[in-house]
């Protein structure tokens, strides 16, 4: 049976894991295809836990802000799901891709309908629908993230956004290809601008863990009791995180960690344990799949030590 841990016990677990994972430092590689990300200090490492009971447990660089990159896809997907419901799944599917996050290969065979909303092609379709819904999409995304995290001081990192935009050729190609099938509605330049900004949001581990507590709480934000998603929608979002949240390493993450989660090439990972907590880990050094090497090592130890996962 899963253990019912108290705050002090979680703290002991995190302290131990932090020390166990430190020897992995230097074995990964910081993302360099976006120049602004390549300049991040690779030695940083933070862990944060937020519980539904209202407890916060921090370790290391948990208060340091970093570029969340593809973790932002959770927020835009939740925003669009809350408006479109089941209609969204006509435009993007929910199957693991088995290919790199920026692959063009499957779109040709699948007639412009991306395999899932967390690969870049699918995230572009989701952001396109968000632009349909919100007159000022970039402001709407920030407002939503601030609401979930309880932090009004979350902003876009303009330097990262600019660097993303200057190196967005692959995403431009994806967007134009999808548009040729009629599955992108808006101007591609506008779409890429919004997409690059959402990926450049700067948050800390604390912000990230707090921002996904609504998923651990069946779609309800525990900070203000606001219903963000229906229970069914929260379940579906969590299911996609479980099967597609780590690109072509999603199956291994489920096998090793056993939590719904999402990674970003900035080195962040956020995951949650239903009805209990959310946890975020940040270490900029990535493994060959583009996921935080130390982050996955830490999360595997976490669910093993607390004897609890979704399985």
C-alpha positions in Angstrom: 0.0 0.0 0.0 1.2 3.6 -0.7 2.6 5.4 2.3 1.0 8.5 3.7 4.0 10.7 4.1 4.2 13.8 6.3 6.1 16.9 5.3 9.2 16.0 7.3 9.3 12.6 5.7 9.1 14.0 2.2 11.9 16.4 3.2 14.1 13.5 4.2 13.4 11.7 0.9 14.3 14.8 -1.1 17.5 15.4 0.9 18.6 11.9 0.3 17.7 11.9 -3.4 19.4 15.2 -4.0 22.7 13.7 -2.7 22.3 10.5 -4.6 21.8 12.2 -7.9 24.6 14.8 -7.7 27.2 12.3 -9.1 25.2 12.4 -12.4 26.2 16.0 -12.9 28.3 16.5 -16.0 26.9 13.4 -17.8 24.3 15.2 -19.8 24.4 18.1 -22.3 22.7 21.5 -22.2 20.4 22.2 -25.2 22.4 24.3 -27.7 20.1 24.5 -30.7 18.6 27.6 -29.1 21.6 29.7 -28.3 20.0 31.4 -25.3 19.6 28.0 -23.6 23.2 27.0 -24.2 24.4 29.8 -21.9 22.6 28.4 -18.8 24.8 27.2 -15.9 24.6 23.4 -16.3 25.4 22.8 -12.6 22.1 24.1 -11.3 19.7 21.5 -9.7 16.5 22.1 -7.9 13.6 20.1 -6.6 10.2 21.3 -5.3 7.2 19.5 -3.9 3.8 21.1 -3.4 1.2 19.0 -1.6 -2.6 19.4 -1.7 -2.3 19.7 2.1 -0.6 23.1 1.5 3.0 22.1 2.3 6.1 23.2 0.3 9.3 21.2 0.3 12.4 22.7 -1.5 15.9 21.6 -2.2 18.8 23.2 -4.2 17.9 25.8 -6.9 14.2 25.3 -6.6 13.5 29.1 -6.5 15.6 29.9 -9.6 13.6 30.7 -12.7 14.4 29.0 -16.0 12.9 28.7 -19.4 10.1 26.0 -19.2 10.0 25.4 -22.9 7.7 22.4 -23.8 6.2 22.3 -20.3 4.2 25.3 -21.5 2.2 22.8 -23.7 0.3 21.7 -20.5 -1.1 25.2 -20.1 -2.1 25.9 -23.6 -3.7 22.4 -23.9 -5.7 23.0 -20.7 -6.8 26.4 -22.0 -8.0 25.0 -25.3 -9.5 21.9 -23.8 -11.7 24.0 -21.5 -13.1 25.8 -24.5 -13.3 23.2 -27.3 -13.7 20.0 -25.3 -13.9 16.9 -27.5 -13.8 18.9 -30.7 -10.1 19.4 -30.2 -9.3 15.7 -30.8 -10.5 16.0 -34.4 -7.5 18.2 -35.1 -4.8 16.4 -33.0 -4.7 12.8 -31.9 -3.6 11.3 -28.5 -1.2 8.6 -29.6 2.6 8.4 -28.7 4.7 9.4 -31.7 7.8 7.3 -31.2 9.7 10.0 -33.1 11.6 13.1 -32.1 9.6 16.1 -30.9 10.2 18.1 -34.0 9.7 15.3 -36.6 8.0 16.0 -40.0 7.8 12.4 -41.0 4.4 11.4 -39.6 2.5 14.4 -40.9 2.8 13.3 -44.5 1.2 10.0 -43.8 -1.4 11.3 -41.4 -2.6 14.2 -43.6 -1.6 17.0 -41.3 -3.2 15.7 -38.1 -0.4 15.5 -35.5 0.0 12.3 -33.5 -0.4 14.1 -30.1 -0.5 17.6 -28.6 3.0 17.4 -27.0 5.1 17.0 -30.0 5.8 20.3 -31.7 3.4 19.7 -34.6 0.5 19.0 -32.2 1.5 21.9 -29.9 1.4 24.2 -32.9 -2.2 23.1 -33.7 -3.2 23.7 -30.1 -1.6 27.1 -30.0 -3.4 27.9 -33.3 -6.7 27.1 -31.7 -5.8 29.2 -28.7 -5.3 32.1 -31.1 -8.8 31.5 -32.5 -10.2 31.7 -29.0 -8.3 34.6 -27.4 -8.0 38.1 -28.9 -4.7 38.6 -27.0 -3.2 35.1 -26.7 0.2 36.0 -25.3 -1.5 37.9 -22.4 -4.0 35.2 -21.9 -1.3 32.5 -21.5 0.5 34.6 -18.9 -2.7 35.3 -17.0 -3.5 31.6 -16.9 -0.1 30.5 -15.7 0.0 33.3 -13.0 -3.4 32.1 -11.8 -2.4 28.5 -11.5 0.9 29.2 -9.8 -0.3 32.1 -7.6 2.6 34.2 -8.8 1.9 37.5 -10.6 5.6 38.0 -11.3 5.9 35.3 -14.0 6.9 36.8 -17.4 8.2 35.8 -20.8 12.0 35.8 -21.1 12.3 38.2 -24.1 15.9 37.1 -24.8 14.9 33.4 -25.0 11.8 34.3 -27.1 14.0 36.2 -29.6 16.5 33.4 -29.8 13.7 30.9 -30.3 12.2 33.0 -33.1 15.5 33.3 -34.9 16.0 29.6 -34.9 12.4 28.5 -35.6 12.9 27.2 -39.2 11.8 23.6 -38.3 8.7 24.9 -36.5 7.9 27.2 -39.4 8.2 24.2 -41.8 5.9 22.1 -39.5 3.3 25.0 -39.4 3.2 25.6 -43.1 3.0 21.8 -43.8 0.0 21.4 -41.4 -1.6 24.6 -42.9 -1.4 23.0 -46.3 -3.8 20.4 -45.0 -6.1 23.0 -43.6 -5.3 22.2 -40.0 -3.7 25.6 -39.2 -6.2 28.5 -39.3 -4.0 31.5 -38.5 -1.1 33.4 -40.1 2.1 31.3 -39.6 4.2 34.2 -38.4 1.7 35.1 -35.8 1.4 31.5 -34.7 5.2 31.1 -34.4 5.5 34.3 -32.4 2.9 33.1 -29.9 4.5 29.6 -29.7 8.0 31.0 -29.2 6.8 33.2 -26.4 4.9 30.4 -24.6 8.1 28.3 -24.6 10.1 31.2 -23.2 8.0 31.6 -20.0 10.4 31.7 -17.0 9.3 29.8 -13.9 10.9 28.1 -10.9 10.4 24.6 -9.7 8.1 26.0 -7.0 6.0 27.8 -9.6 5.8 24.7 -11.8 4.8 22.3 -9.0 2.1 24.7 -7.7 0.8 25.3 -11.3 -0.1 21.6 -11.9 -1.8 21.0 -8.5 -5.1 21.4 -10.2 -4.4 18.2 -12.1 -3.6 16.4 -8.9 -6.9 17.8 -7.6 -9.2 16.5 -10.3 -9.2 19.8 -12.3 -9.8 22.2 -9.4 -7.2 24.8 -8.5 -6.7 24.2 -4.7 -5.6 27.8 -4.2 -9.0 29.3 -5.0 -11.3 26.3 -5.6 -11.8 27.3 -9.2 -12.7 24.6 -11.7 -10.0 24.8 -14.4 -11.0 21.6 -16.2 -13.8 19.0 -15.6 -12.7 15.9 -13.9 -13.0 14.0 -17.2 -10.8 16.6 -19.0 -8.2 16.5 -16.2 -8.1 12.8 -16.5 -7.6 13.0 -20.3 -4.8 15.6 -19.9 -3.1 13.4 -17.4 -3.4 10.4 -19.6 -1.7 12.3 -22.5 1.1 13.4 -20.1 1.6 9.8 -19.1 1.9 8.5 -22.6 3.3 11.4 -24.6 4.9 13.9 -22.1 8.6 12.9 -22.7 8.7 12.5 -26.5 10.2 9.2 -27.5 11.2 8.5 -24.0 7.7 8.5 -22.7 7.4 4.8 -22.3 10.6 4.6 -20.3 9.5 7.4 -18.0 6.3 5.6 -17.3 8.3 2.5 -16.6 10.8 4.1 -14.4 8.8 6.9 -12.6 5.1 6.1 -13.1 3.7 9.6 -12.9 1.9 11.9 -15.4 4.5 14.5 -16.3 6.0 16.8 -18.9 9.5 17.8 -19.7 11.1 20.7 -21.5 14.5 21.2 -23.1 15.3 23.9 -20.6 15.9 21.0 -18.2 12.7 21.2 -16.3 10.2 18.4 -15.5 6.9 18.6 -13.7 4.8 15.6 -12.6 2.0 14.9 -10.1 0.6 12.1 -7.9 -3.2 12.3 -8.0 -4.9 13.5 -4.8 -1.5 14.0 -3.1 1.1 16.3 -4.7 3.0 17.8 -7.6 6.7 17.7 -8.0 9.1 19.6 -10.2 12.8 19.0 -10.9 15.2 21.2 -12.8 18.7 20.3 -14.1 19.7 21.8 -17.5 21.8 18.9 -18.6 19.8 16.7 -21.0 20.0 13.0 -21.9 20.0 11.9 -25.6 16.2 12.1 -25.7 16.1 15.8 -24.7 14.9 15.2 -21.2 16.7 16.3 -17.9 19.1 13.5 -17.0 19.3 14.3 -13.3 15.6 15.1 -13.2 14.5 11.6 -14.4 17.0 10.0 -12.0 15.6 12.0 -9.1 12.0 11.3 -10.0 12.6 7.5 -10.4 14.1 7.5 -6.9 11.2 9.6 -5.5 8.4 7.3 -6.5 10.5 4.3 -5.4 11.2 5.8 -2.0 7.7 6.8 -1.3 6.3 3.6 -2.7 3.6 5.3 -4.7 2.9 6.0 -8.3 -0.2 5.8 -10.6 0.5 2.1 -11.2 
